[in-house]
Amino acid sequence: MKILPLTIQFENYKSVNRKREYQAVPHLKKDTVNFKGNFLQDAYSNLNTVIDKQILPFINESKLLYKTLVEIQNGINKIISNFSSEEINLMVRKSNYLQPEYNKSLKPYEAFIIRAEKYKQNLNNYNRIKTILSGENYDNDDIKATIQKADVTMAEVNPELIKIKPFTAKYDEIVKNIEDANEKNILANDDKELYQKLIDLKENYAAKVLFYEFKIPLPEALKLVQLTKNVKKELEKPTKSLMHTLKTLEHLQQSADGIVQQINTYKQSKDEIGNFISDYKNKENKFPTPAEVQKAYKALTQKCDDSAQFHTAKLDEYFEKKYNQQNVNIDFIVLDEFLSTQQKTVETLSAKKKEIDQKYIAENNQNVLKELGYGDSLSN
């Protein structure tokens, strides 16, 4: 059991007290109460001296500095948050350009786009599961036969699929063109100075303000003062055991000593913190305002909108020329049946894999149980 320093003092104090008072009826309740009061009061007095002479002066001296740092941090966070919100809005908008449910220009081609995406998904899933089943862990005749049969199904030439493939290729081309255009719009943004200010804010101020806040142990000091007040109330009207109060005082004294060390470190950095605050105040009016951020992103969003509309219009031209003028009709019922057959083929392979995996796990677990001496007792 760990014996705390105050506990040792308490035992020594008690021992000396017993020797001194031995002839004067040592077990009287009054004597015990006096002893407790004297010892705990000494420990509390030592702690309170540190608080009065070092902790409280530090609190009064540093609170305005700490408050200023918090205000700077809140201001920085607000600016960065404005940028982040606008950036997220732009990302969502760029994503919506490629979705018929949000982009009205793509709505007439939704049936094509959905089937084309389904076909890609089927192929990707099939190639993934086929690669896994080609491994040595799945090397058996049943799997080989299933894969051979699936290859035929997945490679089947469907007339309706052939009809939409030209459109799919054009759509993929336009999607890439939209994405490339958006990237160029962002890189060529007219308001580069605004973004440079944001970079400066993040790199030279956002991290530093947190660092300097941690340099000032004000929250710890305030907490110590409050806990010490609680101990004082406990000494005036005891509700806990003597040992509990002793341990509390021991802990608070250790905390006080640690805070004093932090205060000394803070004093060495005080001028540096002051210079940081002055530097920020000098630049504060130059950092982007919410209105400036909104204006910059509004202009950028408009450029992206224009690019999306420009390239989507080319899809209209292509569809009119290659499909409407040539009277190309798609039987989507037949195409859906084909896509459904592909999906079921993938699901069959997935089921085969799952069956083999479960069998392997069961056999492996049984072997482990046998090694542990359980035999077949847990097999059912």
C-alpha positions in Angstrom: 0.0 0.0 0.0 1.3 3.4 -0.9 1.9 5.7 2.2 1.5 9.3 1.2 3.8 11.9 2.7 1.1 13.6 4.7 0.0 10.2 6.0 3.6 9.6 7.3 3.5 13.1 8.9 0.2 12.2 10.4 1.5 9.0 11.9 4.6 10.7 13.3 2.5 13.5 14.6 0.2 11.0 16.3 3.1 9.1 17.8 4.6 12.2 19.3 1.2 13.4 20.5 0.6 10.0 22.2 3.9 10.2 24.0 3.3 13.8 25.1 -0.2 13.3 26.3 0.1 9.7 27.5 -0.2 10.7 31.2 -3.2 12.9 30.5 -5.7 10.3 29.4 -4.8 9.9 25.7 -8.1 8.5 24.5 -10.4 11.4 25.5 -12.5 12.5 22.6 -11.6 16.1 23.2 -7.9 15.4 22.8 -8.5 13.5 19.6 -10.6 16.3 18.1 -7.9 18.8 19.0 -5.3 16.6 17.3 -7.3 16.2 14.1 -8.0 19.9 14.0 -4.4 20.9 14.5 -2.9 18.5 11.9 -5.5 19.1 9.2 -5.3 22.8 9.7 -1.6 22.8 9.3 -1.9 20.9 6.0 -4.6 23.2 4.8 -2.7 26.2 5.9 0.4 25.1 3.8 -1.8 24.6 0.7 -3.6 27.9 1.3 -0.3 29.8 1.6 0.7 28.5 -1.9 -2.6 29.6 -3.3 -2.6 33.0 -1.7 1.0 33.9 -2.6 1.4 32.2 -6.0 -1.8 30.9 -7.5 -4.2 33.8 -6.9 -1.8 36.4 -8.1 -1.2 34.4 -11.2 -4.9 34.1 -11.8 -5.5 37.9 -11.5 -2.5 38.6 -13.7 -3.1 36.1 -16.5 -6.9 36.1 -16.8 -7.1 39.0 -19.3 -4.3 37.5 -21.4 -6.1 34.1 -21.5 -9.4 35.8 -22.3 -7.7 37.5 -25.3 -6.3 34.2 -26.6 -9.8 32.6 -26.3 -11.3 35.5 -28.3 -8.6 35.1 -31.0 -9.2 31.4 -31.2 -13.0 31.9 -31.6 -12.4 34.5 -34.3 -10.0 32.2 -36.2 -12.4 29.2 -35.9 -15.2 31.4 -37.3 -13.2 32.3 -40.3 -12.1 28.7 -41.0 -15.6 27.5 -40.4 -16.9 29.9 -43.0 -14.4 28.6 -45.6 -15.3 25.0 -44.6 -19.0 25.5 -45.0 -18.6 27.1 -48.4 -16.2 24.4 -49.5 -18.6 21.6 -48.5 -21.5 23.4 -50.3 -19.4 23.5 -53.4 -18.4 19.9 -53.2 -22.1 18.9 -52.9 -23.0 21.1 -55.8 -20.2 19.6 -58.0 -21.5 16.1 -57.1 -25.0 17.1 -58.0 -24.0 18.1 -61.5 -23.6 14.4 -62.3 -26.9 13.2 -60.7 -30.2 13.4 -62.8 -32.3 13.9 -59.6 -30.5 17.2 -59.0 -29.3 18.2 -62.5 -32.4 18.8 -64.7 -30.3 18.7 -67.8 -29.6 15.0 -67.1 -33.1 14.1 -66.2 -34.1 13.0 -69.8 -31.2 10.5 -69.8 -31.8 9.1 -66.3 -33.0 5.7 -67.7 -29.7 5.4 -69.6 -27.5 6.6 -66.8 -29.1 4.2 -64.2 -28.7 1.1 -66.4 -25.1 2.1 -67.4 -24.2 2.5 -63.7 -25.8 -0.9 -62.9 -23.9 -2.6 -65.7 -20.6 -1.2 -64.4 -21.5 -2.2 -60.9 -22.2 -5.8 -62.0 -18.9 -6.1 -63.8 -16.9 -4.6 -60.9 -18.6 -6.9 -58.4 -18.1 -9.9 -60.7 -14.4 -9.2 -61.3 -13.8 -8.7 -57.6 -15.4 -12.0 -56.5 -13.9 -13.9 -59.4 -10.4 -12.7 -58.4 -11.0 -13.9 -54.8 -12.4 -17.3 -56.0 -9.3 -17.8 -58.2 -7.2 -18.1 -55.1 -5.9 -21.5 -53.8 -8.2 -21.5 -50.9 -11.2 -21.8 -53.3 -9.5 -24.2 -55.8 -12.1 -26.9 -56.5 -14.0 -28.3 -59.5 -17.3 -26.9 -58.4 -16.0 -23.3 -58.2 -14.2 -23.7 -61.6 -17.4 -24.9 -63.2 -19.4 -22.1 -61.6 -16.9 -19.4 -62.8 -16.9 -20.8 -66.4 -20.7 -20.7 -66.5 -20.7 -17.2 -65.0 -18.1 -16.0 -67.6 -20.5 -16.9 -70.4 -23.4 -15.0 -68.7 -21.3 -11.9 -68.0 -19.9 -11.8 -71.5 -23.2 -12.3 -73.2 -23.9 -9.8 -76.0 -27.2 -8.1 -75.3 -28.6 -6.0 -78.2 -30.2 -3.4 -75.9 -26.9 -3.0 -74.0 -25.1 -2.5 -77.3 -27.5 0.3 -78.1 -26.8 2.3 -74.9 -23.0 1.8 -75.0 -22.3 4.8 -77.3 -24.4 7.0 -75.0 -22.6 5.6 -72.0 -19.2 6.4 -73.5 -20.3 9.9 -74.3 -21.7 10.4 -70.9 -18.4 9.3 -69.3 -16.5 11.7 -71.5 -18.7 14.6 -70.5 -18.5 13.7 -66.8 -14.7 13.8 -67.0 -14.9 17.1 -68.9 -17.1 18.6 -66.2 -14.7 17.4 -63.4 -11.7 18.7 -65.3 -13.3 22.0 -65.9 -14.2 22.3 -62.2 -10.6 21.6 -61.2 -9.4 24.3 -63.6 -11.9 26.8 -62.2 -10.6 26.2 -58.7 -7.0 26.4 -59.7 -7.6 29.5 -61.7 -9.6 31.2 -59.1 -9.4 35.0 -59.4 -9.4 35.4 -55.6 -6.1 33.6 -54.8 -5.2 36.3 -52.3 -8.1 35.3 -50.2 -7.1 31.7 -50.1 -3.5 32.7 -49.3 -4.8 34.6 -46.3 -6.6 31.5 -45.2 -3.4 29.5 -45.5 -1.6 32.1 -43.4 -4.3 32.0 -40.8 -4.2 28.2 -40.5 -0.4 27.8 -40.5 0.7 30.8 -38.4 -2.2 31.5 -36.0 -4.7 28.6 -35.6 -2.2 26.2 -34.1 -0.2 28.7 -32.2 -3.2 30.2 -30.3 -4.0 26.7 -28.9 -0.3 26.2 -28.0 -0.2 29.5 -26.1 -3.5 28.7 -24.3 -2.0 25.5 -23.0 1.0 27.5 -21.8 -1.3 29.3 -19.3 -2.5 26.9 -16.6 -5.4 29.1 -15.7 -8.2 26.4 -15.9 -6.1 24.2 -13.6 -5.5 27.0 -11.2 -9.2 27.9 -11.0 -10.1 24.3 -10.4 -7.5 24.0 -7.6 -8.9 27.1 -5.9 -12.5 25.7 -6.0 -11.4 22.3 -4.7 -9.5 24.0 -1.9 -12.6 25.9 -0.9 -14.5 22.6 -0.8 -11.8 21.2 1.6 -12.2 24.3 3.8 -16.0 23.5 4.1 -15.1 19.9 4.9 -12.8 21.1 7.7 -15.5 23.3 9.1 -18.3 20.7 8.9 -16.7 17.2 8.5 -18.7 14.7 6.5 -15.8 12.4 5.4 -13.1 10.3 7.2 -9.9 11.8 8.4 -7.8 9.7 5.9 -10.0 10.8 3.0 -9.4 14.5 3.8 -5.7 13.8 4.3 -5.4 12.2 0.9 -7.4 15.0 -0.7 -5.0 17.6 0.8 -2.1 15.5 -0.4 -3.5 15.4 -3.9 -4.2 19.2 -3.9 -0.8 20.0 -2.6 0.8 18.0 -5.5 -1.5 19.8 -8.0 -0.5 23.1 -6.5 3.2 22.3 -6.8 2.7 21.2 -10.4 0.8 24.4 -11.3 3.5 26.6 -9.7 6.0 24.9 -12.1 3.7 25.6 -15.0 3.4 29.2 -13.9 7.1 29.6 -13.9 7.2 28.2 -17.5 4.4 30.5 -18.5 6.3 33.5 -17.1 9.2 32.7 -19.5 6.8 32.7 -22.4 4.7 35.7 -21.4 6.5 38.2 -23.7 6.3 35.7 -26.6 2.5 35.4 -26.1 2.1 39.1 -25.9 4.0 39.5 -29.2 1.7 36.9 -30.8 -1.4 38.8 -29.7 0.0 42.0 -31.0 0.9 40.5 -34.4 -2.6 39.0 -34.7 -4.3 42.3 -33.8 -2.2 44.1 -36.5 -3.4 41.6 -39.1 -6.9 40.9 -37.8 -8.6 43.4 -40.2 -6.8 41.8 -43.1 -8.2 38.3 -42.6 -11.2 37.3 -44.7 -14.6 38.3 -43.5 -17.7 36.0 -43.9 -19.0 38.3 -46.6 -15.7 38.1 -48.5 -15.6 34.3 -48.3 -19.2 34.0 -49.4 -18.6 36.4 -52.4 -15.5 34.4 -53.5 -17.3 31.0 -53.4 -20.4 32.4 -55.0 -18.3 33.5 -58.0 -16.5 30.1 -58.1 -19.8 28.2 -57.9 -21.1 30.2 -60.8 -18.1 29.3 -62.9 -18.6 25.6 -62.1 -22.3 25.9 -62.9 -21.5 27.4 -66.3 -19.0 24.7 -67.1 -21.5 22.0 -66.2 -24.2 23.5 -68.3 -21.8 23.9 -71.3 -20.7 20.3 -71.3 -24.2 18.9 -70.5 -25.5 20.7 -73.6 -23.1 18.7 -75.7 -24.8 15.6 -74.4 -28.1 17.0 -75.7 -26.5 17.5 -79.1 -25.1 14.0 -79.2 -28.3 12.3 -78.2 -30.3 14.2 -80.8 -27.9 13.3 -83.5 -27.2 9.6 -82.6 -30.5 8.5 -81.2 -33.4 10.7 -82.0 -32.5 11.4 -85.7 -31.6 7.7 -86.2 -34.8 6.5 -84.4 -32.9 4.3 -82.0 -35.3 2.8 -79.4 -34.2 0.9 -76.3 -36.3 -1.9 -74.8 -35.5 -1.3 -71.2 -37.5 -4.3 -70.0 -35.2 -6.6 -72.0 -32.2 -4.7 -70.7 -33.3 -4.9 -67.1 -33.8 -8.7 -67.4 -30.2 -9.0 -68.7 -28.9 -6.8 -65.9 -30.9 -8.8 -63.3 -29.4 -12.1 -64.7 -25.9 -10.6 -64.3 -26.6 -9.6 -60.7 -28.0 -13.0 -59.8 -24.8 -14.6 -61.3 -22.7 -12.4 -59.0 -24.9 -13.3 -56.0 -24.5 -17.0 -56.8 -20.7 -16.7 -56.7 -20.9 -14.7 -53.5 -23.0 -17.5 -52.0 -20.4 -20.1 -53.0 -17.7 -18.1 -51.4 -19.6 -17.6 -48.2 -20.3 -21.4 -48.0 -16.6 -22.2 -48.4 -15.7 -19.6 -45.8 -18.1 -20.9 -43.3 -17.0 -24.4 -43.8 -13.4 -23.4 -43.4 -14.1 -21.5 -40.2 -16.1 -24.4 -38.7 -13.3 -26.9 -39.5 -10.7 -24.6 -38.1 -12.6 -24.1 -34.9 -13.1 -27.8 -34.5 -9.4 -28.4 -34.9 -8.6 -25.9 -32.3 -11.1 -27.5 -29.9 -9.5 -30.9 -30.5 -6.0 -29.4 -29.8 -7.4 -28.1 -26.5 -8.8 -31.5 -25.6 -12.5 -30.9 -26.1 -12.8 -33.4 -28.9 -16.2 -33.3 -30.6 -18.1 -32.3 -27.5 -18.9 -28.8 -28.9 -19.5 -29.8 -32.5 -23.3 -29.9 -32.2 
